[in-house]
Each structure stands twice: as C-alpha cells, then as structure tokens.
Amino acid sequence: MSENPLKMLRKLGQSVWYDYIRRDIYTTDKLERLIREDGLAGMTSNPTIFQKAIAETDLYDEDIRRFAQEGNETARIFERLAVEDVRRAGDVFRGVHAETGGDDGFVSIEVAPKLAHDTDATIAQARSLWKQCDRPNVMVKIPGTREGVPAIRSCLAEGININITLLFSVDRYREVMEAYLSAMEDRVKSGRPVEKIRSVASFFVSRVDTNADKKIDAILKDPATSEERRRRAKELRGKLAIANARLAYLAWEETLGGPRFAALKAKGVRTQRPLWASTSTKDPVYPELYYVEALIAPETVDTMPPETLEVYRQKGQPKVRIHDDLDSARATFSGLAEAGLDEKQIFRELEDEGVKKFSDSFDDLMKALEKKEKEMRVA
C-alpha cells in the first residue's frame, strides 16, 4: 500500500492543519484518527466555521440553554462555546505539540471580526481569549488589517501566540513579518523568554483568483476591448493567486535569510511560518488540488477544509513546487498593469470582503443563537 500523501507532505516540511472545528470531532475518535492516520498537525477556526457548527446542529444546544439560564448575553454565550471547543481540541493535539517541540499541534480562535479596524479592542479581546483558553498550543487569530498590525505586534510582544489572518498582498505580509521581528526583539532586549512563542501568517489564496478572474472576465466580455488587451487578460486567468503566494514565500525566505532574523534565532526565536489559507478550489474550471499542489513548500502550513483534505488523501501528488515558474509569477504582476487591472485595488477589495464575510457570519451566528435561546425558554 502506498504512503498517505498527507503524511508525505510532512516529510517535505509542510504541516497540514484542518480548516474546521465542530464539537463531535473531538468528543468522538475522529480527530485522534486524523492525527494518527493523516498526520494532521493543527486546526483553525473562524466565524463562518463556528456559524455552521453551532447554528446548524444541536450539538451545542445543552450548553446554550445552560449559559442562557446563567444570564450570559448572546455574544458571551458564543465566546464560551468557542473557547470550550478550542480548549478541548487543543488537548487532543497536545501530543503533536510535544512531539514537534512546540512547532505544531495548534488550534486557533479568532477575535470578533467587527474589531478588525480597532487596534485597542483587538488587543483587549486577544488577551481575554488567550487567558480563557489557557493552553500553550492555542493561537489567537488577528486580521492583518492596517489597524490589526500594531495589535499583532503588541500581542506577540506580550507572549501570545498569534495567527495573522486575512493576508492578501505581499506588501502587507512584509509589515506582518516586521511586526513579528520587532516584537521578538522587544522580548529579547528585555530578557523575556521567546522559545515557546509561535506565530503563523495566513496568506489567502483562491479568493485572489476569484476576485481577479471576475475582473478579467468582464474585460473579455466587453466588445470594446482590443484584441491585444483581450489576449493579455486571458493569459492572466487563474494565475494571480499562485503567483502572489509564491512571491510571498520569496519575501519570507528573504527575511528569514537576513542578519536580523539570524540574531534572533541565536536567542531562541522560532520562525513565523507562512500558512496557506483558502486553498480549496472555488472555480470548477481549475483542478481540485490546483492551489494545494502548487504551494507545497518547506516550513509552511496548509490549512485544508475537510473536502480538500479527503481529496488530497486520495489523489495528492506531493512534491515541492513553490519555486516553480517564478519568472512567470513576476510576469503575472506586469501583465496585470498591461491588462488595465490595479493590483492594489484587488487586494484592498479582498481585505474588505474578507472582513465583511466574517462579520456577516458572526451576525448570522448571533441571530441563530438568539433564536435558539428563545425557543429554549418557550420549551
């Protein structure tokens, strides 16, 4: 029997985390089996995932009833449910955390998406979630918005493990790496320990093509588009997301290979790893594993939703490909301008859309919880 492709990714230096959480995954042996059989090394959550888990099942109803009877407000009920899931899933991953020297076995919990543009409130909630979870293998997710970056730096300097989410542009990614280095330098300078602090920077992938392809399709459908512009635009379809991620990895290698990180590494600071998020294929025109296969790279994480993980187990072809076609990746960005597309606009829209999507999911979750609370009171 051939080796499980998911386990082979680990041998190539890439950790697979699960972009999913639900109570029955850790109250049964499912999570333990994923760790044992597939080499699963961590788990991420977000408001959309929790919305589906809590609102669309009865797995949480008993706790919702109890928390409501105790007088908790709806937002607090959700926070308690989420913290419980993350704590208990984290306990299942403690063995992975120990075996990897503290590099893997993490479960992430996200600050409220409506705080994405409020630095101080983000810091306050990150501290609260970190304290409530009370696990060394938990990461608090903070969006990499302009206001999120100083919150990320502050929390890392305090010793909180941080998963930076909603990263789209290489420019913003460089700001996030700078925040990490600065925070670790603060700790080293003040003599505080750094060995146990871990961070990942979640770079979103397929959503980039979703946005860019929509704009490209509009150019192709416009009868006023010149043949030359049409040709250039057509060549870009499905290319920007992978090109963007590969150039982000190059930026990471550049930072990692510099004297600044070398000095920190000598003091025990660990690498802030790139994490590929949104790697499921959204457009059926592209292969099922289009993004996963292209972005296999040492010292990275790929957080896969259940469907993508299942497909990779069956069809994965593990091979490091992160440095493939780098000239083409650079040419893709040149081609954007030639086709009349603004990369800064694309990334700005993606960040705004990402924050809104998670905020909408959070709102839907609050409504569903309120509905359940009322139904339970009537019952």
LOZAVO-565059 format. One record per residue (C-alpha): residue in three letters; chain; x, y, z. Coordinates in nm, 4 decimals. Layout:
N
(r "ALA"; "A"; (X; Y; Z)) ...
This chain:
379
(r "MET"; "A"; (0.0000; 0.0000; 0.0000)) (r "SER"; "A"; (0.1419; 0.3420; -0.0997)) (r "GLU"; "A"; (0.2084; 0.6026; 0.1661)) (r "ASN"; "A"; (-0.0638; 0.8519; 0.2557)) (r "PRO"; "A"; (0.0056; 1.1717; 0.0524)) (r "LEU"; "A"; (-0.0933; 1.3828; 0.3531)) (r "LYS"; "A"; (0.1818; 1.2236; 0.5613)) (r "MET"; "A"; (0.4272; 1.2706; 0.2750)) (r "LEU"; "A"; (0.3649; 1.6471; 0.2901)) (r "ARG"; "A"; (0.5041; 1.6420; 0.6433)) (r "LYS"; "A"; (0.8262; 1.4827; 0.5161)) (r "LEU"; "A"; (0.8559; 1.7703; 0.2673)) (r "GLY"; "A"; (0.8320; 2.0204; 0.5532)) (r "GLN"; "A"; (0.4670; 2.1235; 0.5160)) (r "SER"; "A"; (0.2230; 2.0820; 0.8040)) (r "VAL"; "A"; (-0.1429; 2.0114; 0.7329)) (r "TRP"; "A"; (-0.3951; 2.1806; 0.9589)) (r "TYR"; "A"; (-0.7725; 2.1319; 0.9500)) (r "ASP"; "A"; (-0.9810; 2.4337; 0.8477)) (r "TYR"; "A"; (-1.2739; 2.3083; 1.0507)) (r "ILE"; "A"; (-1.3964; 2.2635; 1.4058)) (r "ARG"; "A"; (-1.7121; 2.1098; 1.5483)) (r "ARG"; "A"; (-1.7821; 1.9548; 1.8834)) (r "ASP"; "A"; (-1.8339; 1.5990; 1.7600)) (r "ILE"; "A"; (-1.4866; 1.5874; 1.6059)) (r "TYR"; "A"; (-1.3168; 1.5784; 1.9451)) (r "THR"; "A"; (-1.5885; 1.4067; 2.1511)) (r "THR"; "A"; (-1.5531; 1.1045; 1.9185)) (r "ASP"; "A"; (-1.2284; 0.9497; 1.7963)) (r "LYS"; "A"; (-1.2396; 1.1339; 1.4616)) (r "LEU"; "A"; (-0.9783; 1.3955; 1.5495)) (r "GLU"; "A"; (-0.7475; 1.1355; 1.7017)) (r "ARG"; "A"; (-0.7763; 0.9259; 1.3840)) (r "LEU"; "A"; (-0.6969; 1.2245; 1.1609)) (r "ILE"; "A"; (-0.3849; 1.2868; 1.3670)) (r "ARG"; "A"; (-0.2808; 0.9219; 1.3668)) (r "GLU"; "A"; (-0.3716; 0.8235; 1.0100)) (r "ASP"; "A"; (-0.3236; 1.1503; 0.8165)) (r "GLY"; "A"; (-0.0597; 1.3254; 1.0227)) (r "LEU"; "A"; (-0.2950; 1.6176; 1.0936)) (r "ALA"; "A"; (-0.0903; 1.8731; 1.2834)) (r "GLY"; "A"; (-0.3302; 2.1520; 1.3809)) (r "MET"; "A"; (-0.6686; 2.3169; 1.3407)) (r "THR"; "A"; (-0.8045; 2.6590; 1.2519)) (r "SER"; "A"; (-1.1454; 2.8132; 1.3112)) (r "ASN"; "A"; (-1.3238; 3.1295; 1.2017)) (r "PRO"; "A"; (-1.6701; 3.2839; 1.2452)) (r "THR"; "A"; (-1.8054; 3.1092; 0.9337)) (r "ILE"; "A"; (-1.6944; 2.7666; 1.0598)) (r "PHE"; "A"; (-1.8468; 2.8285; 1.4032)) (r "GLN"; "A"; (-2.1656; 2.9625; 1.2464)) (r "LYS"; "A"; (-2.2186; 2.6333; 1.0643)) (r "ALA"; "A"; (-2.1229; 2.4219; 1.3648)) (r "ILE"; "A"; (-2.3363; 2.5993; 1.6255)) (r "ALA"; "A"; (-2.6334; 2.7234; 1.4239)) (r "GLU"; "A"; (-2.6837; 2.4211; 1.2008)) (r "THR"; "A"; (-2.6544; 2.1403; 1.4571)) (r "ASP"; "A"; (-2.7950; 2.0596; 1.8017)) (r "LEU"; "A"; (-2.4515; 1.9692; 1.9391)) (r "TYR"; "A"; (-2.4307; 2.2907; 2.1407)) (r "ASP"; "A"; (-2.7933; 2.3270; 2.2493)) (r "GLU"; "A"; (-2.7497; 2.1956; 2.6009)) (r "ASP"; "A"; (-2.4690; 2.4420; 2.6731)) (r "ILE"; "A"; (-2.6605; 2.7266; 2.5084)) (r "ARG"; "A"; (-2.9525; 2.6578; 2.7400)) (r "ARG"; "A"; (-2.7284; 2.6426; 3.0471)) (r "PHE"; "A"; (-2.5311; 2.9561; 2.9612)) (r "ALA"; "A"; (-2.8515; 3.1476; 2.8880)) (r "GLN"; "A"; (-3.0021; 3.0428; 3.2222)) (r "GLU"; "A"; (-2.6877; 3.1715; 3.3913)) (r "GLY"; "A"; (-2.7645; 3.5148; 3.2448)) (r "ASN"; "A"; (-2.4955; 3.5330; 2.9763)) (r "GLU"; "A"; (-2.5537; 3.7670; 2.6830)) (r "THR"; "A"; (-2.5579; 3.6149; 2.3355)) (r "ALA"; "A"; (-2.2046; 3.7254; 2.2420)) (r "ARG"; "A"; (-2.0717; 3.5846; 2.5680)) (r "ILE"; "A"; (-2.2525; 3.2549; 2.5081)) (r "PHE"; "A"; (-2.0770; 3.2209; 2.1743)) (r "GLU"; "A"; (-1.7412; 3.3077; 2.3274)) (r "ARG"; "A"; (-1.7822; 3.0388; 2.5927)) (r "LEU"; "A"; (-1.8817; 2.7795; 2.3306)) (r "ALA"; "A"; (-1.5869; 2.8679; 2.1078)) (r "VAL"; "A"; (-1.3360; 2.8682; 2.3946)) (r "GLU"; "A"; (-1.4590; 2.5262; 2.5073)) (r "ASP"; "A"; (-1.4149; 2.3819; 2.1574)) (r "VAL"; "A"; (-1.0681; 2.5276; 2.1186)) (r "ARG"; "A"; (-0.9530; 2.4161; 2.4637)) (r "ARG"; "A"; (-1.0725; 2.0593; 2.4186)) (r "ALA"; "A"; (-0.9479; 2.0245; 2.0621)) (r "GLY"; "A"; (-0.6185; 2.1699; 2.1833)) (r "ASP"; "A"; (-0.5986; 1.8953; 2.4458)) (r "VAL"; "A"; (-0.6255; 1.6303; 2.1715)) (r "PHE"; "A"; (-0.3359; 1.7983; 1.9893)) (r "ARG"; "A"; (-0.1108; 1.8206; 2.2959)) (r "GLY"; "A"; (0.0808; 1.5105; 2.1884)) (r "VAL"; "A"; (0.1541; 1.6656; 1.8480)) (r "HIS"; "A"; (0.2638; 1.9863; 2.0185)) (r "ALA"; "A"; (0.5080; 1.7951; 2.2385)) (r "GLU"; "A"; (0.6407; 1.5706; 1.9596)) (r "THR"; "A"; (0.7171; 1.8690; 1.7337)) (r "GLY"; "A"; (0.8933; 2.0702; 2.0005)) (r "GLY"; "A"; (0.6075; 2.3188; 2.0167)) (r "ASP"; "A"; (0.6034; 2.3924; 1.6434)) (r "ASP"; "A"; (0.2696; 2.2225; 1.5633)) (r "GLY"; "A"; (-0.0423; 2.0973; 1.7372)) (r "PHE"; "A"; (-0.2076; 2.4405; 1.7475)) (r "VAL"; "A"; (-0.5769; 2.5287; 1.7463)) (r "SER"; "A"; (-0.6731; 2.8860; 1.6501)) (r "ILE"; "A"; (-0.9511; 3.1068; 1.7821)) (r "GLU"; "A"; (-1.0377; 3.4402; 1.6204)) (r "VAL"; "A"; (-1.1112; 3.7808; 1.7679)) (r "ALA"; "A"; (-1.4512; 3.9227; 1.6730)) (r "PRO"; "A"; (-1.4381; 4.0340; 1.3069)) (r "LYS"; "A"; (-1.6056; 4.3670; 1.3853)) (r "LEU"; "A"; (-1.2881; 4.4635; 1.5729)) (r "ALA"; "A"; (-1.0743; 4.4377; 1.2583)) (r "HIS"; "A"; (-1.0276; 4.8157; 1.2437)) (r "ASP"; "A"; (-0.9970; 4.8781; 1.6190)) (r "THR"; "A"; (-0.6437; 4.8215; 1.7478)) (r "ASP"; "A"; (-0.7081; 4.8625; 2.1198)) (r "ALA"; "A"; (-1.0244; 4.6493; 2.1255)) (r "THR"; "A"; (-0.8455; 4.3767; 1.9286)) (r "ILE"; "A"; (-0.5617; 4.3690; 2.1813)) (r "ALA"; "A"; (-0.8078; 4.3526; 2.4707)) (r "GLN"; "A"; (-1.0049; 4.0631; 2.3223)) (r "ALA"; "A"; (-0.6919; 3.8753; 2.2173)) (r "ARG"; "A"; (-0.5670; 3.8937; 2.5764)) (r "SER"; "A"; (-0.9037; 3.7728; 2.7040)) (r "LEU"; "A"; (-0.9245; 3.4766; 2.4632)) (r "TRP"; "A"; (-0.5640; 3.3790; 2.5363)) (r "LYS"; "A"; (-0.6314; 3.3815; 2.9092)) (r "GLN"; "A"; (-0.9582; 3.1901; 2.8777)) (r "CYS"; "A"; (-0.8146; 2.9203; 2.6522)) (r "ASP"; "A"; (-0.5166; 2.8813; 2.8865)) (r "ARG"; "A"; (-0.3324; 2.6382; 2.6592)) (r "PRO"; "A"; (0.0254; 2.6660; 2.5235)) (r "ASN"; "A"; (-0.0930; 2.5227; 2.1899)) (r "VAL"; "A"; (-0.3592; 2.7841; 2.1155)) (r "MET"; "A"; (-0.3177; 3.0710; 1.8699)) (r "VAL"; "A"; (-0.5333; 3.3818; 1.8652)) (r "LYS"; "A"; (-0.6246; 3.4952; 1.5134)) (r "ILE"; "A"; (-0.5982; 3.8669; 1.4372)) (r "PRO"; "A"; (-0.6765; 4.0070; 1.0902)) (r "GLY"; "A"; (-0.3786; 4.1611; 0.9115)) (r "THR"; "A"; (-0.5546; 4.4919; 0.8504)) (r "ARG"; "A"; (-0.3763; 4.8258; 0.8855)) (r "GLU"; "A"; (-0.5162; 4.8561; 1.2387)) (r "GLY"; "A"; (-0.4504; 4.4884; 1.3090)) (r "VAL"; "A"; (-0.0739; 4.5078; 1.2529)) (r "PRO"; "A"; (0.0058; 4.7101; 1.5698)) (r "ALA"; "A"; (-0.2265; 4.4808; 1.7678)) (r "ILE"; "A"; (-0.0354; 4.1798; 1.6325)) (r "ARG"; "A"; (0.2964; 4.3343; 1.7351)) (r "SER"; "A"; (0.1705; 4.4204; 2.0818)) (r "CYS"; "A"; (0.0230; 4.0754; 2.1488)) (r "LEU"; "A"; (0.3330; 3.8931; 2.0266)) (r "ALA"; "A"; (0.5476; 4.1129; 2.2488)) (r "GLU"; "A"; (0.3282; 4.0052; 2.5412)) (r "GLY"; "A"; (0.3963; 3.6404; 2.4576)) (r "ILE"; "A"; (0.0628; 3.5499; 2.2956)) (r "ASN"; "A"; (0.0785; 3.3035; 2.0060)) (r "ILE"; "A"; (-0.0721; 3.4809; 1.7057)) (r "ASN"; "A"; (-0.2173; 3.3538; 1.3774)) (r "ILE"; "A"; (-0.2390; 3.6541; 1.1451)) (r "THR"; "A"; (-0.5384; 3.6073; 0.9174)) (r "LEU"; "A"; (-0.6800; 3.7706; 0.6031)) (r "LEU"; "A"; (-0.3461; 3.8456; 0.4381)) (r "PHE"; "A"; (-0.3634; 3.9070; 0.0645)) (r "SER"; "A"; (-0.0773; 4.1318; -0.0502)) (r "VAL"; "A"; (0.2978; 4.0805; -0.0247)) (r "ASP"; "A"; (0.3324; 4.4397; 0.0979)) (r "ARG"; "A"; (0.1068; 4.3753; 0.3966)) (r "TYR"; "A"; (0.2820; 4.0444; 0.4571)) (r "ARG"; "A"; (0.6123; 4.2302; 0.4879)) (r "GLU"; "A"; (0.4505; 4.4559; 0.7505)) (r "VAL"; "A"; (0.3403; 4.1468; 0.9426)) (r "MET"; "A"; (0.6888; 3.9953; 0.9347)) (r "GLU"; "A"; (0.8281; 4.3279; 1.0556)) (r "ALA"; "A"; (0.5771; 4.3222; 1.3438)) (r "TYR"; "A"; (0.6958; 3.9747; 1.4423)) (r "LEU"; "A"; (1.0650; 4.0624; 1.4302)) (r "SER"; "A"; (1.0096; 4.3845; 1.6264)) (r "ALA"; "A"; (0.8049; 4.2055; 1.8924)) (r "MET"; "A"; (1.0682; 3.9360; 1.9361)) (r "GLU"; "A"; (1.3429; 4.1985; 1.9538)) (r "ASP"; "A"; (1.1474; 4.3694; 2.2329)) (r "ARG"; "A"; (1.1322; 4.0453; 2.4290)) (r "VAL"; "A"; (1.4992; 3.9620; 2.3762)) (r "LYS"; "A"; (1.6062; 4.3131; 2.4767)) (r "SER"; "A"; (1.4034; 4.2965; 2.7983)) (r "GLY"; "A"; (1.5241; 3.9460; 2.8821)) (r "ARG"; "A"; (1.1850; 3.7799; 2.8480)) (r "PRO"; "A"; (1.1658; 3.4222; 2.7119)) (r "VAL"; "A"; (1.0980; 3.3660; 2.3419)) (r "GLU"; "A"; (1.1446; 2.9911; 2.2943)) (r "LYS"; "A"; (0.7781; 2.8940; 2.3302)) (r "ILE"; "A"; (0.6200; 3.1721; 2.1226)) (r "ARG"; "A"; (0.4843; 3.0669; 1.7840)) (r "SER"; "A"; (0.3163; 3.2579; 1.5031)) (r "VAL"; "A"; (0.1857; 3.1866; 1.1543)) (r "ALA"; "A"; (0.0883; 3.4343; 0.8840)) (r "SER"; "A"; (-0.2215; 3.3167; 0.6955)) (r "PHE"; "A"; (-0.1949; 3.4131; 0.3301)) (r "PHE"; "A"; (-0.5267; 3.3658; 0.1476)) (r "VAL"; "A"; (-0.5002; 3.2071; -0.1954)) (r "SER"; "A"; (-0.8036; 3.1063; -0.4039)) (r "ARG"; "A"; (-1.0005; 3.4210; -0.3171)) (r "VAL"; "A"; (-0.7374; 3.6205; -0.5080)) (r "ASP"; "A"; (-0.8249; 3.4414; -0.8315)) (r "THR"; "A"; (-1.1974; 3.4703; -0.7584)) (r "ASN"; "A"; (-1.1639; 3.8490; -0.7496)) (r "ALA"; "A"; (-0.9151; 3.8862; -1.0353)) (r "ASP"; "A"; (-1.0905; 3.6375; -1.2652)) (r "LYS"; "A"; (-1.4175; 3.8269; -1.2285)) (r "LYS"; "A"; (-1.2455; 4.1426; -1.3486)) (r "ILE"; "A"; (-1.0714; 3.9525; -1.6281)) (r "ASP"; "A"; (-1.3994; 3.8015; -1.7451)) (r "ALA"; "A"; (-1.5544; 4.1493; -1.7600)) (r "ILE"; "A"; (-1.2680; 4.2622; -1.9858)) (r "LEU"; "A"; (-1.3118; 3.9581; -2.2104)) (r "LYS"; "A"; (-1.6882; 4.0146; -2.2433)) (r "ASP"; "A"; (-1.6559; 4.3841; -2.3230)) (r "PRO"; "A"; (-1.6901; 4.4280; -2.7024)) (r "ALA"; "A"; (-1.4813; 4.7445; -2.6796)) (r "THR"; "A"; (-1.1775; 4.5532; -2.5511)) (r "SER"; "A"; (-0.8902; 4.5491; -2.8003)) (r "GLU"; "A"; (-0.7570; 4.2138; -2.9187)) (r "GLU"; "A"; (-0.4205; 4.2806; -2.7549)) (r "ARG"; "A"; (-0.5768; 4.3619; -2.4179)) (r "ARG"; "A"; (-0.8092; 4.0620; -2.4531)) (r "ARG"; "A"; (-0.5101; 3.8352; -2.5162)) (r "ARG"; "A"; (-0.3172; 3.9686; -2.2170)) (r "ALA"; "A"; (-0.6186; 3.9417; -1.9874)) (r "LYS"; "A"; (-0.6957; 3.5847; -2.0958)) (r "GLU"; "A"; (-0.3389; 3.4782; -2.0144)) (r "LEU"; "A"; (-0.3832; 3.6021; -1.6562)) (r "ARG"; "A"; (-0.6915; 3.3987; -1.5706)) (r "GLY"; "A"; (-0.6208; 3.1659; -1.2785)) (r "LYS"; "A"; (-0.2616; 3.2865; -1.2456)) (r "LEU"; "A"; (-0.2600; 3.5651; -0.9863)) (r "ALA"; "A"; (-0.3279; 3.3657; -0.6679)) (r "ILE"; "A"; (-0.0409; 3.1202; -0.7065)) (r "ALA"; "A"; (0.1974; 3.3891; -0.8369)) (r "ASN"; "A"; (0.1125; 3.6091; -0.5384)) (r "ALA"; "A"; (0.1690; 3.3283; -0.2866)) (r "ARG"; "A"; (0.4995; 3.2256; -0.4458)) (r "LEU"; "A"; (0.6283; 3.5816; -0.4297)) (r "ALA"; "A"; (0.5141; 3.5989; -0.0668)) (r "TYR"; "A"; (0.7229; 3.2887; 0.0045)) (r "LEU"; "A"; (1.0233; 3.4568; -0.1601)) (r "ALA"; "A"; (0.9710; 3.7575; 0.0681)) (r "TRP"; "A"; (0.9632; 3.5182; 0.3652)) (r "GLU"; "A"; (1.2863; 3.3494; 0.2532)) (r "GLU"; "A"; (1.4498; 3.6893; 0.2156)) (r "THR"; "A"; (1.3504; 3.7888; 0.5685)) (r "LEU"; "A"; (1.4454; 3.4512; 0.7120)) (r "GLY"; "A"; (1.7862; 3.4644; 0.5459)) (r "GLY"; "A"; (1.8730; 3.8112; 0.6728)) (r "PRO"; "A"; (2.1026; 3.9054; 0.9622)) (r "ARG"; "A"; (1.8153; 4.0419; 1.1672)) (r "PHE"; "A"; (1.6411; 3.7075; 1.1999)) (r "ALA"; "A"; (1.9750; 3.5276; 1.2379)) (r "ALA"; "A"; (2.0439; 3.7338; 1.5507)) (r "LEU"; "A"; (1.7008; 3.6489; 1.6909)) (r "LYS"; "A"; (1.7341; 3.2806; 1.6035)) (r "ALA"; "A"; (2.0570; 3.2684; 1.8030)) (r "LYS"; "A"; (1.8497; 3.3817; 2.1048)) (r "GLY"; "A"; (1.5915; 3.1042; 2.0560)) (r "VAL"; "A"; (1.3294; 3.2814; 1.8409)) (r "ARG"; "A"; (1.1405; 3.0471; 1.6094)) (r "THR"; "A"; (1.0335; 3.1131; 1.2521)) (r "GLN"; "A"; (0.6978; 3.2756; 1.1839)) (r "ARG"; "A"; (0.5734; 3.0301; 0.9203)) (r "PRO"; "A"; (0.3634; 3.1168; 0.6162)) (r "LEU"; "A"; (0.0233; 2.9471; 0.6229)) (r "TRP"; "A"; (-0.1741; 2.8950; 0.3026)) (r "ALA"; "A"; (-0.5429; 2.9552; 0.3671)) (r "SER"; "A"; (-0.8367; 2.9325; 0.1278)) (r "THR"; "A"; (-0.6657; 2.6583; -0.0736)) (r "SER"; "A"; (-0.9844; 2.4830; -0.1817)) (r "THR"; "A"; (-1.0692; 2.5396; -0.5482)) (r "LYS"; "A"; (-1.3633; 2.7764; -0.5928)) (r "ASP"; "A"; (-1.3830; 2.7662; -0.9754)) (r "PRO"; "A"; (-1.4644; 2.4187; -1.1198)) (r "VAL"; "A"; (-1.2557; 2.5095; -1.4258)) (r "TYR"; "A"; (-0.9432; 2.4516; -1.2144)) (r "PRO"; "A"; (-0.8272; 2.1110; -1.0823)) (r "GLU"; "A"; (-0.9464; 2.0145; -0.7335)) (r "LEU"; "A"; (-0.5958; 2.0414; -0.5883)) (r "TYR"; "A"; (-0.4811; 2.3333; -0.8039)) (r "TYR"; "A"; (-0.3665; 2.5538; -0.5159)) (r "VAL"; "A"; (-0.2575; 2.2837; -0.2718)) (r "GLU"; "A"; (-0.0166; 2.1187; -0.5157)) (r "ALA"; "A"; (0.1331; 2.4469; -0.6382)) (r "LEU"; "A"; (0.2216; 2.5732; -0.2908)) (r "ILE"; "A"; (0.3955; 2.2764; -0.1293)) (r "ALA"; "A"; (0.6951; 2.4268; 0.0478)) (r "PRO"; "A"; (0.9266; 2.3662; 0.3444)) (r "GLU"; "A"; (0.8377; 2.5347; 0.6730)) (r "THR"; "A"; (0.4829; 2.6177; 0.5695)) (r "VAL"; "A"; (0.1336; 2.5201; 0.6789)) (r "ASP"; "A"; (-0.1640; 2.4418; 0.4562)) (r "THR"; "A"; (-0.4971; 2.4603; 0.6349)) (r "MET"; "A"; (-0.7402; 2.2435; 0.4393)) (r "PRO"; "A"; (-1.1176; 2.2165; 0.4758)) (r "PRO"; "A"; (-1.2486; 1.8586; 0.5165)) (r "GLU"; "A"; (-1.3370; 1.8151; 0.1487)) (r "THR"; "A"; (-0.9927; 1.9207; 0.0258)) (r "LEU"; "A"; (-0.8184; 1.7014; 0.2815)) (r "GLU"; "A"; (-1.0222; 1.3992; 0.1664)) (r "VAL"; "A"; (-0.9327; 1.4652; -0.1973)) (r "TYR"; "A"; (-0.5649; 1.5047; -0.1174)) (r "ARG"; "A"; (-0.5605; 1.1785; 0.0733)) (r "GLN"; "A"; (-0.6884; 1.0044; -0.2409)) (r "LYS"; "A"; (-0.5222; 1.1979; -0.5228)) (r "GLY"; "A"; (-0.2358; 1.4054; -0.3818)) (r "GLN"; "A"; (0.0982; 1.4184; -0.5634)) (r "PRO"; "A"; (0.3389; 1.5595; -0.3031)) (r "LYS"; "A"; (0.6373; 1.7474; -0.4438)) (r "VAL"; "A"; (0.7913; 2.0839; -0.3515)) (r "ARG"; "A"; (0.6740; 2.3248; -0.6214)) (r "ILE"; "A"; (0.6914; 2.6639; -0.4516)) (r "HIS"; "A"; (0.9813; 2.7836; -0.6676)) (r "ASP"; "A"; (0.8326; 2.6676; -0.9989)) (r "ASP"; "A"; (0.7777; 2.9344; -1.2667)) (r "LEU"; "A"; (0.8996; 3.2298; -1.0612)) (r "ASP"; "A"; (0.9676; 3.4292; -1.3767)) (r "SER"; "A"; (0.6071; 3.3646; -1.4759)) (r "ALA"; "A"; (0.4917; 3.4755; -1.1295)) (r "ARG"; "A"; (0.6691; 3.8085; -1.1687)) (r "ALA"; "A"; (0.5391; 3.8440; -1.5241)) (r "THR"; "A"; (0.1841; 3.7950; -1.3961)) (r "PHE"; "A"; (0.2066; 4.1194; -1.2000)) (r "SER"; "A"; (0.3482; 4.3034; -1.5011)) (r "GLY"; "A"; (0.0627; 4.1612; -1.7059)) (r "LEU"; "A"; (-0.1958; 4.2962; -1.4626)) (r "ALA"; "A"; (-0.0971; 4.6547; -1.5359)) (r "GLU"; "A"; (-0.0807; 4.5851; -1.9103)) (r "ALA"; "A"; (-0.4339; 4.4451; -1.8974)) (r "GLY"; "A"; (-0.5537; 4.7546; -1.7120)) (r "LEU"; "A"; (-0.6002; 4.5870; -1.3724)) (r "ASP"; "A"; (-0.4956; 4.7512; -1.0455)) (r "GLU"; "A"; (-0.3353; 4.5008; -0.8053)) (r "LYS"; "A"; (-0.3721; 4.7381; -0.5071)) (r "GLN"; "A"; (-0.7457; 4.7639; -0.5741)) (r "ILE"; "A"; (-0.7765; 4.3859; -0.5920)) (r "PHE"; "A"; (-0.6027; 4.3363; -0.2570)) (r "ARG"; "A"; (-0.7922; 4.6223; -0.0927)) (r "GLU"; "A"; (-1.1243; 4.4734; -0.2066)) (r "LEU"; "A"; (-1.0228; 4.1278; -0.0861)) (r "GLU"; "A"; (-0.9385; 4.2542; 0.2605)) (r "ASP"; "A"; (-1.2657; 4.4474; 0.2853)) (r "GLU"; "A"; (-1.4626; 4.1486; 0.1548)) (r "GLY"; "A"; (-1.2859; 3.9132; 0.3952)) (r "VAL"; "A"; (-1.3683; 4.1250; 0.6982)) (r "LYS"; "A"; (-1.7296; 4.1648; 0.5797)) (r "LYS"; "A"; (-1.7743; 3.7937; 0.5141)) (r "PHE"; "A"; (-1.6624; 3.7004; 0.8646)) (r "SER"; "A"; (-1.8649; 3.9876; 1.0154)) (r "ASP"; "A"; (-2.1762; 3.8694; 0.8309)) (r "SER"; "A"; (-2.1191; 3.5135; 0.9527)) (r "PHE"; "A"; (-2.0811; 3.6438; 1.3068)) (r "ASP"; "A"; (-2.4077; 3.8385; 1.2747)) (r "ASP"; "A"; (-2.5861; 3.5298; 1.1400)) (r "LEU"; "A"; (-2.4488; 3.3292; 1.4296)) (r "MET"; "A"; (-2.5739; 3.5819; 1.6845)) (r "LYS"; "A"; (-2.9211; 3.5721; 1.5264)) (r "ALA"; "A"; (-2.9254; 3.1919; 1.5292)) (r "LEU"; "A"; (-2.8145; 3.1834; 1.8935)) (r "GLU"; "A"; (-3.0822; 3.4352; 1.9920)) (r "LYS"; "A"; (-3.3419; 3.2223; 1.8140)) (r "LYS"; "A"; (-3.2263; 2.9085; 1.9954)) (r "GLU"; "A"; (-3.2328; 3.0900; 2.3280)) (r "LYS"; "A"; (-3.5949; 3.2000; 2.2721)) (r "GLU"; "A"; (-3.7055; 2.8542; 2.1634)) (r "MET"; "A"; (-3.5448; 2.7003; 2.4715)) (r "ARG"; "A"; (-3.7168; 2.9484; 2.7010)) (r "VAL"; "A"; (-4.0522; 2.8610; 2.5451)) (r "ALA"; "A"; (-3.9799; 2.4887; 2.5755)) 
